[in-house]
Amino acid sequence: MPDVRATIVALGVGLGAGSILTLLWHWPLALGGGIGIVLGGLALVGSVSFGPDQADASAAWRAAAPEFVDPPAGPDAARSPGSVAEAAVDSPSDIGALQTIDRQRTIDQR
């Protein structure tokens, strides 16, 4: 939910643009109002995108629930390159791909 300031800015932009287009430039009400609504929506999206930094909130929940935090990515000495491919087998068609990988590994080792 956008904060009050962002909503006020969006209303000001939308009503300002719509009233200028309708009253001063004598555009039809539907066209001026529609453009005012679109510009107000764009102003609201732009205002919300410059919100507060979420780094503090992210650090707080990571500290409160460390079991839900992903471990840092990096090389794992316990796993060989083949174990990653073998763990990814989901269907019988993947078995054929793994057999091809095994054949290539055998040829590379010779």
C-alpha angles and dihedrals in degrees: 000000000000118000123251095259093055091048092050091049091050092048091048093050094045097045092042094051093042094049094046092049094045104037105031103029094035095229117162113276094241093052096044092044093047093051089046091053092049093048091046090051091049090049090051092051091047093048093049093048090063093059128137120301111269096203093099093051091047092051091048096055092043089055092045096048110027092164090071096051117102115237115249115271117250144117116308115211093200094062125066122212090255094055091063092054092045092051090055095066108127106152140020090260089062090058089064090052091050091050088054090050090050092050091050091048090051092050091048092052094055 
